[in-house]
Amino acid sequence: MKKNNMMQTLPLAGTLLFSAAAVQAEDVEVLHWWTSGGEAAALNVLKDDLASQGIGWQDMPVAGGGGGNAMTVLRARVSSGNPPTAVQMLGFDIQDWAAEDVVANLNGVAKEEGWNDVVPNALQRFAKYDGKWVSAPVNVHSTNWIWANKKLLDEVGAKQPETWDELIDTLEKLKAAGYIPLAHGGQAWQDATIFDGVVLTTGGIDFYKKAMIDLDPKALGSDTMVKVFDRMSQLRGYVDKNFPGRDWNLASAMVIQDKAGMQIMGDWAKGEFLKAGKVPNEDFLCFRMPGTQAW
């Protein structure tokens, strides 16, 4: 394996890993897209850990919550023969890069630290390639979360919604009171995050697996999938006109600043609320998408 050709993995949303060679290095260059306030605070934990081992961190941040911009930069770096030491990367992308034979074999450190015993098999599916550990999942997320401004919900007489109809009713109350019901950023990955949750809440786990993982034609063309798109259309009616292109953390800020009632976003949004000094269950609520509470 080429020196410093180690890639990082994030199975679901957000991971940083280092190659065995990097452990011996004085400095590591890390390409990532953790650029919001909450993300930067999380990244500092990794930086501090490396510093305690005498390893320097050369930061290479590329803004863009879904990582698309970072992947463009990565392709250019690898093509030029100058890859970074470590990269934040999403699950399926890891497999694609591993197939190109430009990632490090981490079996040595994985065996030493017992990764096989502590990392769930579902995550090993993305972190391994051809039997070899090629990435280290250090940060795993779930996406079917709603973040709500408790003050605004109390003001409009709404409670935490337990069903889809209750969710729509709450959004209607927020709209009638003059607030933006749903804070959202019109970027492809943010749309996909909402779509993911709507598929799960509408069809359940078995349908989700058939449609989103197995790509079963019957599931994709079913009445249930039509209902999913109908529900997406419903939600579209509760975002403000300025949503296209908005970064996810700016949408979070709308909820934090009492401008919007809710945001559908992965659990990484918690960092933004805490960074702003907000207190769970006092200033904000976080709960699963209605219908997915058990998952």
C-alpha positions as CSV (number, residue, x, y, z in Angstrom):
1,M,0.0,0.0,0.0
2,K,1.3,3.4,-0.8
3,K,2.5,5.6,2.0
4,N,-0.2,7.8,3.6
5,N,-3.0,6.3,1.3
6,M,-5.2,5.6,4.3
7,M,-8.9,6.5,4.0
8,Q,-11.4,7.2,6.8
9,T,-14.9,5.8,7.0
10,L,-18.2,7.0,8.3
11,P,-20.8,4.3,8.1
12,L,-24.0,6.4,8.2
13,A,-22.6,9.8,8.8
14,G,-19.3,10.9,10.1
15,T,-16.1,9.0,10.9
16,L,-12.4,9.7,11.0
17,L,-9.8,7.0,10.9
18,F,-6.1,6.8,10.6
19,S,-3.8,4.3,8.8
20,A,-1.2,2.3,10.6
21,A,1.4,4.4,9.0
22,A,-0.2,7.5,10.4
23,V,0.4,6.3,13.9
24,Q,4.1,6.5,13.3
25,A,3.9,9.9,11.7
26,E,4.7,13.2,13.3
27,D,1.8,14.8,11.6
28,V,-1.3,13.6,9.8
29,E,-3.3,15.6,7.2
30,V,-7.1,15.1,7.7
31,L,-9.6,15.9,5.0
32,H,-13.1,16.4,6.4
33,W,-16.3,18.4,6.3
34,W,-16.9,18.9,10.0
35,T,-17.0,22.7,9.8
36,S,-20.0,23.8,11.9
37,G,-19.6,24.8,15.6
38,G,-20.8,21.6,17.0
39,E,-18.8,19.5,14.6
40,A,-15.6,21.5,15.3
41,A,-16.1,20.8,19.0
42,A,-16.3,17.1,18.3
43,L,-13.3,17.2,16.0
44,N,-11.2,18.8,18.7
45,V,-11.7,15.6,20.8
46,L,-9.8,13.7,18.1
47,K,-7.2,16.4,17.7
48,D,-6.5,16.4,21.4
49,D,-6.2,12.6,21.5
50,L,-3.6,12.7,18.7
51,A,-1.8,15.6,20.4
52,S,-1.5,13.5,23.6
53,Q,0.4,10.9,21.5
54,G,2.7,13.5,20.1
55,I,1.0,13.5,16.6
56,G,0.2,16.7,14.9
57,W,-3.0,17.4,13.0
58,Q,-2.9,19.2,9.7
59,D,-6.5,20.3,9.2
60,M,-8.0,20.3,5.7
61,P,-11.7,21.3,6.1
62,V,-13.9,21.4,3.1
63,A,-17.3,22.9,3.8
64,G,-20.4,21.1,2.7
65,G,-22.6,19.0,5.1
66,G,-23.1,16.0,2.8
67,G,-19.4,15.7,2.0
68,G,-19.8,16.1,-1.8
69,N,-17.3,19.0,-2.0
70,A,-14.8,17.0,0.1
71,M,-15.1,14.0,-2.2
72,T,-14.3,16.3,-5.2
73,V,-11.2,17.5,-3.5
74,L,-10.2,13.9,-2.6
75,R,-10.5,12.7,-6.1
76,A,-8.2,15.5,-7.2
77,R,-5.7,14.8,-4.5
78,V,-5.6,11.0,-5.2
79,S,-5.4,11.6,-9.0
80,S,-2.4,13.9,-8.5
81,G,-0.6,11.3,-6.3
82,N,-0.9,13.4,-3.2
83,P,-3.6,11.8,-1.0
84,P,-4.3,13.0,2.5
85,T,-3.4,10.8,5.4
86,A,-7.0,10.4,6.6
87,V,-10.4,11.2,5.1
88,Q,-13.9,11.5,6.5
89,M,-16.0,9.3,4.3
90,L,-19.5,7.8,4.0
91,G,-20.1,4.1,4.1
92,F,-20.6,3.1,0.4
93,D,-17.9,5.5,-0.7
94,I,-15.4,3.5,1.4
95,Q,-16.1,0.4,-0.6
96,D,-15.6,2.3,-3.9
97,W,-12.3,3.7,-2.9
98,A,-11.2,0.3,-1.5
99,A,-11.9,-1.2,-4.8
100,E,-9.4,1.3,-6.3
101,D,-6.7,-0.1,-4.0
102,V,-5.8,3.3,-2.5
103,V,-6.6,2.6,1.1
104,A,-4.5,1.2,3.9
105,N,-4.9,-2.3,5.5
106,L,-5.7,-1.7,9.1
107,N,-5.9,-5.3,10.2
108,G,-3.0,-5.0,12.5
109,V,-4.4,-2.3,14.7
110,A,-7.9,-3.8,14.4
111,K,-6.6,-7.1,15.8
112,E,-4.7,-5.4,18.5
113,E,-7.7,-3.4,19.6
114,G,-10.3,-6.1,19.1
115,W,-12.4,-4.2,16.5
116,N,-14.1,-7.5,15.4
117,D,-15.5,-7.9,18.9
118,V,-16.9,-4.4,19.4
119,V,-18.0,-3.1,16.0
120,P,-21.4,-4.5,15.0
121,N,-21.5,-6.6,11.8
122,A,-23.7,-4.1,10.0
123,L,-21.0,-1.5,10.3
124,Q,-18.2,-3.9,9.5
125,R,-20.0,-4.3,6.2
126,F,-18.8,-0.8,5.3
127,A,-15.5,-0.7,7.2
128,K,-14.1,-3.8,5.7
129,Y,-13.2,-4.7,2.1
130,D,-12.2,-8.1,0.9
131,G,-11.7,-9.3,4.5
132,K,-9.5,-6.4,5.4
133,W,-10.3,-3.4,7.7
134,V,-9.8,-0.3,5.6
135,S,-11.5,2.2,7.8
136,A,-12.3,2.9,11.4
137,P,-15.8,3.8,12.3
138,V,-15.4,6.4,15.1
139,N,-18.7,8.2,14.8
140,V,-21.9,6.5,13.8
141,H,-25.2,8.3,13.5
142,S,-28.9,7.8,13.0
143,T,-31.0,10.2,10.9
144,N,-34.6,9.8,11.7
145,W,-34.7,12.6,14.3
146,I,-36.8,15.7,14.8
147,W,-35.5,18.7,16.7
148,A,-38.1,21.0,18.1
149,N,-38.2,24.4,19.9
150,K,-40.0,23.6,23.1
151,K,-40.9,27.2,23.7
152,L,-42.7,27.5,20.4
153,L,-44.5,24.1,20.8
154,D,-45.7,25.2,24.2
155,E,-46.8,28.5,22.8
156,V,-49.0,27.0,20.1
157,G,-50.3,24.3,22.5
158,A,-48.6,21.4,20.7
159,K,-47.1,18.3,22.2
160,Q,-44.5,15.9,20.9
161,P,-46.2,14.2,17.9
162,E,-46.5,10.5,18.1
163,T,-48.1,9.9,14.7
164,W,-47.8,11.4,11.2
165,D,-51.2,13.1,11.6
166,E,-50.1,14.7,14.9
167,L,-46.9,15.9,13.2
168,I,-48.8,17.6,10.5
169,D,-51.2,19.1,13.0
170,T,-48.2,20.5,15.0
171,L,-46.8,22.0,11.8
172,E,-50.1,23.6,11.0
173,K,-50.3,25.2,14.4
174,L,-46.8,26.6,14.0
175,K,-47.7,28.0,10.6
176,A,-50.9,29.6,11.9
177,A,-48.9,31.3,14.7
178,G,-46.6,32.9,12.1
179,Y,-43.5,30.7,12.6
180,I,-41.6,28.7,10.0
181,P,-42.9,25.2,10.8
182,L,-40.0,23.3,9.3
183,A,-36.5,24.6,9.1
184,H,-34.7,22.9,6.1
185,G,-31.9,23.4,3.7
186,G,-32.6,22.5,0.1
187,Q,-29.5,20.5,-0.6
188,A,-29.6,17.0,-2.0
189,W,-28.3,15.2,1.0
190,Q,-30.7,17.1,3.3
191,D,-33.6,16.2,1.1
192,A,-32.4,12.6,1.2
193,T,-32.2,12.7,5.0
194,I,-35.9,13.6,5.2
195,F,-36.9,11.1,2.5
196,D,-35.1,8.4,4.4
197,G,-37.1,9.0,7.5
198,V,-40.4,9.3,5.6
199,V,-39.8,6.0,4.0
200,L,-39.2,4.4,7.3
201,T,-42.1,6.0,9.1
202,T,-44.5,5.2,6.2
203,G,-43.5,1.6,5.3
204,G,-41.7,0.3,8.3
205,I,-38.4,-1.6,8.6
206,D,-39.1,-4.4,6.2
207,F,-40.3,-2.0,3.4
208,Y,-37.4,0.2,4.0
209,K,-35.0,-2.7,3.5
210,K,-36.7,-3.8,0.3
211,A,-36.9,-0.4,-1.2
212,M,-33.7,1.4,0.0
213,I,-31.2,-1.5,0.4
214,D,-32.4,-4.3,-1.9
215,L,-33.9,-1.8,-4.5
216,D,-36.8,-4.2,-5.0
217,P,-38.8,-3.0,-8.0
218,K,-42.1,-4.0,-6.5
219,A,-41.4,-2.0,-3.4
220,L,-40.1,1.0,-5.4
221,G,-43.2,1.0,-7.5
222,S,-45.7,0.3,-4.8
223,D,-48.6,2.3,-3.4
224,T,-46.6,2.7,-0.2
225,M,-43.8,4.5,-2.1
226,V,-46.5,6.7,-3.7
227,K,-47.6,7.6,-0.2
228,V,-44.0,8.4,0.7
229,F,-43.9,11.0,-2.1
230,D,-47.3,12.4,-1.1
231,R,-45.9,12.9,2.4
232,M,-42.8,14.6,1.1
233,S,-45.1,16.9,-0.8
234,Q,-46.9,17.7,2.5
235,L,-43.7,18.6,4.2
236,R,-42.7,20.8,1.3
237,G,-45.6,23.1,2.2
238,Y,-44.1,23.9,5.7
239,V,-40.6,25.2,4.7
240,D,-39.9,28.8,4.0
241,K,-39.2,30.2,0.5
242,N,-35.5,30.8,1.2
243,F,-34.7,27.1,1.9
244,P,-32.8,26.3,-1.3
245,G,-29.1,25.9,-0.7
246,R,-29.2,26.6,3.0
247,D,-26.6,24.7,5.1
248,W,-28.0,22.3,7.7
249,N,-26.5,24.1,10.7
250,L,-28.2,27.4,9.6
251,A,-31.5,25.5,9.6
252,S,-30.7,24.3,13.1
253,A,-30.0,27.9,14.1
254,M,-33.5,28.9,13.0
255,V,-34.9,26.5,15.5
256,I,-32.4,27.6,18.2
257,Q,-33.3,31.3,17.6
258,D,-37.1,30.8,17.9
259,K,-37.6,31.4,14.1
260,A,-38.7,27.9,13.3
261,G,-40.5,25.2,15.2
262,M,-38.8,22.0,13.9
263,Q,-36.0,20.5,11.9
264,I,-35.7,16.9,10.6
265,M,-32.0,16.1,10.9
266,G,-29.6,13.4,12.1
267,D,-28.4,13.2,15.7
268,W,-25.3,15.3,14.9
269,A,-27.6,18.4,15.2
270,K,-27.5,18.0,19.0
271,G,-24.0,19.5,18.9
272,E,-25.4,22.8,17.5
273,F,-28.0,23.1,20.2
274,L,-25.5,22.3,23.0
275,K,-22.9,24.7,21.5
276,A,-25.6,27.4,21.7
277,G,-26.1,26.7,25.4
278,K,-29.5,25.1,24.9
279,V,-30.7,22.6,27.5
280,P,-32.5,19.3,26.4
281,N,-36.2,19.1,27.5
282,E,-36.1,22.7,28.6
283,D,-35.1,24.6,25.4
284,F,-35.4,21.9,22.8
285,L,-36.8,18.5,22.3
286,C,-35.5,15.7,20.2
287,F,-37.5,12.6,19.2
288,R,-37.8,10.0,16.5
289,M,-39.9,10.6,13.4
290,P,-43.4,9.5,14.3
291,G,-43.8,5.8,13.6
292,T,-40.1,5.0,14.1
293,Q,-40.0,5.5,17.9
294,A,-39.0,1.8,18.5
295,W,-36.1,1.9,16.1
